[in-house]
Each structure stands twice: as C-alpha cells, then as structure tokens.
Amino acid sequence: MERLKVKSFGLLTDVIGHDSIDFDFVDNTDELRLKLIEAYPRLKQLTFSIAVNKKLISQITALEIGDEIALLPPFSGG
C-alpha cells in the first residue's frame, strides 16, 4: 500500500510523538484528517491546519503520492 509522509509542527508534534510520520494513503485531506484523529484521538481537541505542497488548504483537497503534507498548529502574525 502506498504511504503519505506527514510532517507535524509545534504542539502537534508532541501529540503525535514524532515530527514526521508515514501514513496510509487516502484520497483527500478530509479523509486524512479523520484517519489522523482516529490514530491520535487528542488531535480532535486541537485546532490545526493542513498544508499540501506548502499551501494552506481551506477546502477538501485531493492528495497524490509524493505530496508534501504538513500539520500546522494555530499561529498569529504581527
């Protein structure tokens, strides 16, 4: 089965226990979010964004093998 490499940052790394994990391939970001919460239930309590190929996504996004996926904690600019 194909795998996705998922990077995590900040508090999300603490919850997952690693800054990078290999995860079973899923078709889109909504499926990925559900599978991540299933694998790491504490994520359900946290707000986080998903970036695909260094672009923050705001809607369901199709995934392809080789995509660079990052889980990002809330952040603020100033």
N, CA, C and O atoms as a GROMACS GRO file, in nm:
protein
  312
    1MET      N    1   0.084  -0.119   0.000
    1MET     CA    2   0.000   0.000   0.000
    1MET      C    3   0.088   0.124   0.000
    1MET      O    4   0.191   0.130   0.068
    2GLU      N    5   0.047   0.221  -0.076
    2GLU     CA    6   0.121   0.348  -0.082
    2GLU      C    7   0.108   0.424   0.050
    2GLU      O    8   0.011   0.406   0.124
    3ARG      N    9   0.207   0.507   0.078
    3ARG     CA   10   0.211   0.583   0.203
    3ARG      C   11   0.228   0.732   0.175
    3ARG      O   12   0.282   0.772   0.072
    4LEU      N   13   0.180   0.812   0.268
    4LEU     CA   14   0.199   0.956   0.265
    4LEU      C   15   0.294   0.994   0.377
    4LEU      O   16   0.286   0.938   0.487
    5LYS      N   17   0.384   1.087   0.351
    5LYS     CA   18   0.470   1.139   0.456
    5LYS      C   19   0.403   1.267   0.509
    5LYS      O   20   0.376   1.361   0.434
    6VAL      N   21   0.378   1.267   0.639
    6VAL     CA   22   0.308   1.378   0.704
    6VAL      C   23   0.402   1.438   0.807
    6VAL      O   24   0.448   1.367   0.897
    7LYS      N   25   0.429   1.567   0.796
    7LYS     CA   26   0.514   1.637   0.893
    7LYS      C   27   0.423   1.711   0.991
    7LYS      O   28   0.316   1.759   0.955
    8SER      N   29   0.468   1.720   1.116
    8SER     CA   30   0.392   1.793   1.216
    8SER      C   31   0.482   1.897   1.282
    8SER      O   32   0.604   1.883   1.284
    9PHE      N   33   0.419   2.000   1.336
    9PHE     CA   34   0.492   2.110   1.397
    9PHE      C   35   0.428   2.149   1.530
    9PHE      O   36   0.309   2.127   1.552
   10GLY      N   37   0.510   2.207   1.618
   10GLY     CA   38   0.462   2.260   1.745
   10GLY      C   39   0.396   2.156   1.832
   10GLY      O   40   0.445   2.043   1.843
   11LEU      N   41   0.287   2.193   1.894
   11LEU     CA   42   0.212   2.106   1.984
   11LEU      C   43   0.168   1.977   1.915
   11LEU      O   44   0.157   1.873   1.980
   12LEU      N   45   0.144   1.983   1.786
   12LEU     CA   46   0.100   1.864   1.713
   12LEU      C   47   0.208   1.756   1.714
   12LEU      O   48   0.177   1.637   1.718
   13THR      N   49   0.334   1.797   1.712
   13THR     CA   50   0.444   1.701   1.723
   13THR      C   51   0.441   1.632   1.858
   13THR      O   52   0.466   1.512   1.867
   14ASP      N   53   0.410   1.708   1.964
   14ASP     CA   54   0.400   1.650   2.097
   14ASP      C   55   0.288   1.547   2.104
   14ASP      O   56   0.304   1.440   2.164
   15VAL      N   57   0.174   1.577   2.043
   15VAL     CA   58   0.059   1.487   2.045
   15VAL      C   59   0.088   1.359   1.967
   15VAL      O   60   0.057   1.249   2.013
   16ILE      N   61   0.148   1.374   1.849
   16ILE     CA   62   0.175   1.260   1.763
   16ILE      C   63   0.298   1.181   1.811
   16ILE      O   64   0.306   1.060   1.794
   17GLY      N   65   0.392   1.253   1.870
   17GLY     CA   66   0.512   1.187   1.922
   17GLY      C   67   0.628   1.186   1.824
   17GLY      O   68   0.735   1.134   1.856
   18HIS      N   69   0.608   1.242   1.706
   18HIS     CA   70   0.713   1.248   1.603
   18HIS      C   71   0.692   1.374   1.520
   18HIS      O   72   0.581   1.426   1.513
   19ASP      N   73   0.798   1.422   1.457
   19ASP     CA   74   0.782   1.538   1.369
   19ASP      C   75   0.751   1.496   1.226
   19ASP      O   76   0.725   1.580   1.140
   20SER      N   77   0.755   1.365   1.200
   20SER     CA   78   0.724   1.314   1.067
   20SER      C   79   0.675   1.170   1.081
   20SER      O   80   0.737   1.089   1.150
   21ILE      N   81   0.563   1.139   1.015
   21ILE     CA   82   0.511   1.002   1.018
   21ILE      C   83   0.474   0.960   0.876
   21ILE      O   84   0.440   1.043   0.792
   22ASP      N   85   0.482   0.832   0.852
   22ASP     CA   86   0.431   0.775   0.727
   22ASP      C   87   0.291   0.724   0.756
   22ASP      O   88   0.267   0.655   0.854
   23PHE      N   89   0.198   0.760   0.668
   23PHE     CA   90   0.058   0.730   0.692
   23PHE      C   91  -0.001   0.662   0.570
   23PHE      O   92   0.037   0.695   0.457
   24ASP      N   93  -0.092   0.569   0.590
   24ASP     CA   94  -0.158   0.503   0.477
   24ASP      C   95  -0.219   0.606   0.384
   24ASP      O   96  -0.278   0.704   0.429
   25PHE      N   97  -0.206   0.583   0.254
   25PHE     CA   98  -0.259   0.677   0.155
   25PHE      C   99  -0.411   0.688   0.167
   25PHE      O  100  -0.480   0.588   0.184
   26VAL      N  101  -0.460   0.810   0.158
   26VAL     CA  102  -0.603   0.840   0.150
   26VAL      C  103  -0.622   0.935   0.033
   26VAL      O  104  -0.526   0.997  -0.014
   27ASP      N  105  -0.745   0.946  -0.016
   27ASP     CA  106  -0.772   1.023  -0.137
   27ASP      C  107  -0.770   1.174  -0.120
   27ASP      O  108  -0.738   1.246  -0.214
   28ASN      N  109  -0.806   1.222   0.001
   28ASN     CA  110  -0.816   1.368   0.016
   28ASN      C  111  -0.788   1.409   0.161
   28ASN      O  112  -0.772   1.326   0.250
   29THR      N  113  -0.782   1.540   0.180
   29THR     CA  114  -0.744   1.594   0.310
   29THR      C  115  -0.849   1.569   0.418
   29THR      O  116  -0.812   1.555   0.535
   30ASP      N  117  -0.977   1.562   0.384
   30ASP     CA  118  -1.079   1.531   0.484
   30ASP      C  119  -1.062   1.389   0.536
   30ASP      O  120  -1.072   1.365   0.657
   31GLU      N  121  -1.035   1.294   0.446
   31GLU     CA  122  -1.010   1.157   0.488
   31GLU      C  123  -0.884   1.150   0.574
   31GLU      O  124  -0.880   1.078   0.673
   32LEU      N  125  -0.783   1.226   0.537
   32LEU     CA  126  -0.659   1.228   0.615
   32LEU      C  127  -0.686   1.279   0.755
   32LEU      O  128  -0.639   1.220   0.853
   33ARG      N  129  -0.760   1.388   0.767
   33ARG     CA  130  -0.791   1.445   0.899
   33ARG      C  131  -0.864   1.341   0.985
   33ARG      O  132  -0.831   1.324   1.103
   34LEU      N  133  -0.962   1.273   0.928
   34LEU     CA  134  -1.037   1.171   1.003
   34LEU      C  135  -0.947   1.057   1.048
   34LEU      O  136  -0.957   1.011   1.162
   35LYS      N  137  -0.860   1.009   0.960
   35LYS     CA  138  -0.769   0.899   0.993
   35LYS      C  139  -0.666   0.941   1.098
   35LYS      O  140  -0.630   0.862   1.186
   36LEU      N  141  -0.619   1.065   1.090
   36LEU     CA  142  -0.525   1.115   1.190
   36LEU      C  143  -0.590   1.122   1.327
   36LEU      O  144  -0.529   1.085   1.427
   37ILE      N  145  -0.714   1.171   1.332
   37ILE     CA  146  -0.786   1.181   1.460
   37ILE      C  147  -0.814   1.042   1.514
   37ILE      O  148  -0.810   1.020   1.636
   38GLU      N  149  -0.843   0.947   1.426
   38GLU     CA  150  -0.864   0.809   1.469
   38GLU      C  151  -0.736   0.752   1.530
   38GLU      O  152  -0.741   0.683   1.632
   39ALA      N  153  -0.623   0.779   1.468
   39ALA     CA  154  -0.495   0.728   1.516
   39ALA      C  155  -0.444   0.804   1.638
   39ALA      O  156  -0.378   0.746   1.725
   40TYR      N  157  -0.473   0.933   1.646
   40TYR     CA  158  -0.426   1.020   1.755
   40TYR      C  159  -0.546   1.098   1.809
   40TYR      O  160  -0.564   1.214   1.772
   41PRO      N  161  -0.628   1.037   1.894
   41PRO     CA  162  -0.754   1.099   1.940
   41PRO      C  163  -0.739   1.239   2.001
   41PRO      O  164  -0.833   1.318   1.994
   42ARG      N  165  -0.625   1.269   2.059
   42ARG     CA  166  -0.607   1.404   2.118
   42ARG      C  167  -0.616   1.513   2.013
   42ARG      O  168  -0.645   1.628   2.046
   43LEU      N  169  -0.590   1.480   1.886
   43LEU     CA  170  -0.599   1.581   1.780
   43LEU      C  171  -0.741   1.638   1.767
   43LEU      O  172  -0.758   1.751   1.722
   44LYS      N  173  -0.840   1.560   1.806
   44LYS     CA  174  -0.979   1.607   1.795
   44LYS      C  175  -1.004   1.731   1.878
   44LYS      O  176  -1.089   1.813   1.846
   45GLN      N  177  -0.928   1.745   1.986
   45GLN     CA  178  -0.944   1.859   2.077
   45GLN      C  179  -0.866   1.982   2.031
   45GLN      O  180  -0.880   2.090   2.089
   46LEU      N  181  -0.786   1.966   1.928
   46LEU     CA  182  -0.698   2.076   1.884
   46LEU      C  183  -0.742   2.133   1.750
   46LEU      O  184  -0.800   2.064   1.666
   47THR      N  185  -0.714   2.258   1.733
   47THR     CA  186  -0.733   2.323   1.603
   47THR      C  187  -0.601   2.314   1.529
   47THR      O  188  -0.496   2.350   1.583
   48PHE      N  189  -0.606   2.267   1.405
   48PHE     CA  190  -0.484   2.263   1.325
   48PHE      C  191  -0.520   2.276   1.178
   48PHE      O  192  -0.631   2.243   1.136
   49SER      N  193  -0.424   2.323   1.102
   49SER     CA  194  -0.440   2.339   0.958
   49SER      C  195  -0.358   2.233   0.888
   49SER      O  196  -0.262   2.178   0.943
   50ILE      N  197  -0.396   2.206   0.764
   50ILE     CA  198  -0.320   2.114   0.680
   50ILE      C  199  -0.267   2.192   0.561
   50ILE      O  200  -0.341   2.267   0.497
   51ALA      N  201  -0.140   2.174   0.533
   51ALA     CA  202  -0.080   2.233   0.414
   51ALA      C  203  -0.042   2.119   0.319
   51ALA      O  204   0.010   2.016   0.362
   52VAL      N  205  -0.068   2.139   0.192
   52VAL     CA  206  -0.032   2.041   0.090
   52VAL      C  207   0.061   2.112  -0.007
   52VAL      O  208   0.024   2.212  -0.068
   53ASN      N  209   0.180   2.060  -0.021
   53ASN     CA  210   0.282   2.120  -0.109
   53ASN      C  211   0.304   2.267  -0.075
   53ASN      O  212   0.311   2.353  -0.163
   54LYS      N  213   0.316   2.293   0.055
   54LYS     CA  214   0.347   2.426   0.111
   54LYS      C  215   0.237   2.529   0.091
   54LYS      O  216   0.263   2.649   0.099
   55LYS      N  217   0.113   2.483   0.065
   55LYS     CA  218  -0.001   2.575   0.052
   55LYS      C  219  -0.107   2.534   0.153
   55LYS      O  220  -0.153   2.420   0.155
   56LEU      N  221  -0.146   2.632   0.238
   56LEU     CA  222  -0.253   2.604   0.333
   56LEU      C  223  -0.380   2.575   0.255
   56LEU      O  224  -0.412   2.645   0.159
   57ILE      N  225  -0.452   2.474   0.296
   57ILE     CA  226  -0.575   2.441   0.226
   57ILE      C  227  -0.694   2.482   0.312
   57ILE      O  228  -0.686   2.478   0.435
   58SER      N  229  -0.802   2.522   0.248
   58SER     CA  230  -0.922   2.563   0.322
   58SER      C  231  -1.044   2.483   0.278
   58SER      O  232  -1.155   2.507   0.325
   59GLN      N  233  -1.023   2.388   0.188
   59GLN     CA  234  -1.133   2.303   0.143
   59GLN      C  235  -1.078   2.164   0.115
   59GLN      O  236  -0.956   2.143   0.117
   60ILE      N  237  -1.166   2.069   0.089
   60ILE     CA  238  -1.121   1.933   0.059
   60ILE      C  239  -1.027   1.939  -0.060
   60ILE      O  240  -1.059   1.997  -0.163
   61THR      N  241  -0.911   1.878  -0.044
   61THR     CA  242  -0.809   1.878  -0.148
   61THR      C  243  -0.767   1.734  -0.178
   61THR      O  244  -0.736   1.658  -0.087
   62ALA      N  245  -0.767   1.698  -0.306
   62ALA     CA  246  -0.723   1.565  -0.346
   62ALA      C  247  -0.574   1.549  -0.317
   62ALA      O  248  -0.497   1.644  -0.333
   63LEU      N  249  -0.535   1.430  -0.275
   63LEU     CA  250  -0.395   1.401  -0.247
   63LEU      C  251  -0.339   1.305  -0.351
   63LEU      O  252  -0.411   1.222  -0.406
   64GLU      N  253  -0.210   1.319  -0.375
   64GLU     CA  254  -0.140   1.231  -0.467
   64GLU      C  255  -0.013   1.181  -0.399
   64GLU      O  256   0.042   1.249  -0.311
   65ILE      N  257   0.033   1.064  -0.439
   65ILE     CA  258   0.158   1.012  -0.385
   65ILE      C  259   0.268   1.115  -0.413
   65ILE      O  260   0.277   1.168  -0.524
   66GLY      N  261   0.349   1.142  -0.314
   66GLY     CA  262   0.457   1.239  -0.330
   66GLY      C  263   0.423   1.378  -0.281
   66GLY      O  264   0.511   1.463  -0.270
   67ASP      N  265   0.295   1.404  -0.250
   67ASP     CA  266   0.259   1.534  -0.196
   67ASP      C  267   0.330   1.556  -0.063
   67ASP      O  268   0.349   1.463   0.015
   68GLU      N  269   0.369   1.680  -0.038
   68GLU     CA  270   0.429   1.719   0.088
   68GLU      C  271   0.316   1.769   0.178
   68GLU      O  272   0.253   1.870   0.148
   69ILE      N  273   0.292   1.698   0.288
   69ILE     CA  274   0.181   1.731   0.376
   69ILE      C  275   0.235   1.774   0.512
   69ILE      O  276   0.324   1.710   0.568
   70ALA      N  277   0.180   1.884   0.564
   70ALA     CA  278   0.222   1.935   0.693
   70ALA      C  279   0.101   1.966   0.778
   70ALA      O  280   0.001   2.020   0.729
   71LEU      N  281   0.110   1.931   0.905
   71LEU     CA  282   0.007   1.966   1.004
   71LEU      C  283   0.060   2.085   1.082
   71LEU      O  284   0.168   2.080   1.141
   72LEU      N  285  -0.017   2.192   1.082
   72LEU     CA  286   0.030   2.318   1.142
   72LEU      C  287  -0.061   2.361   1.256
   72LEU      O  288  -0.183   2.363   1.240
   73PRO      N  289  -0.004   2.396   1.370
   73PRO     CA  290  -0.083   2.446   1.481
   73PRO      C  291  -0.130   2.588   1.449
   73PRO      O  292  -0.081   2.650   1.354
   74PRO      N  293  -0.226   2.640   1.527
   74PRO     CA  294  -0.268   2.778   1.505
   74PRO      C  295  -0.149   2.872   1.522
   74PRO      O  296  -0.062   2.849   1.605
   75PHE      N  297  -0.147   2.976   1.444
   75PHE     CA  298  -0.040   3.075   1.456
   75PHE      C  299  -0.098   3.212   1.428
   75PHE      O  300  -0.203   3.226   1.364
   76SER      N  301  -0.028   3.313   1.477
   76SER     CA  302  -0.074   3.450   1.454
   76SER      C  303   0.044   3.533   1.407
   76SER      O  304   0.159   3.507   1.442
   77GLY      N  305   0.014   3.630   1.329
   77GLY     CA  306   0.118   3.718   1.276
   77GLY      C  307   0.116   3.851   1.349
   77GLY      O  308   0.027   3.878   1.429
   78GLY      N  309   0.212   3.930   1.320
   78GLY     CA  310   0.212   4.057   1.388
   78GLY      C  311   0.307   4.153   1.326
   78GLY      O  312   0.319   4.266   1.372
   0.00000   0.00000   0.00000
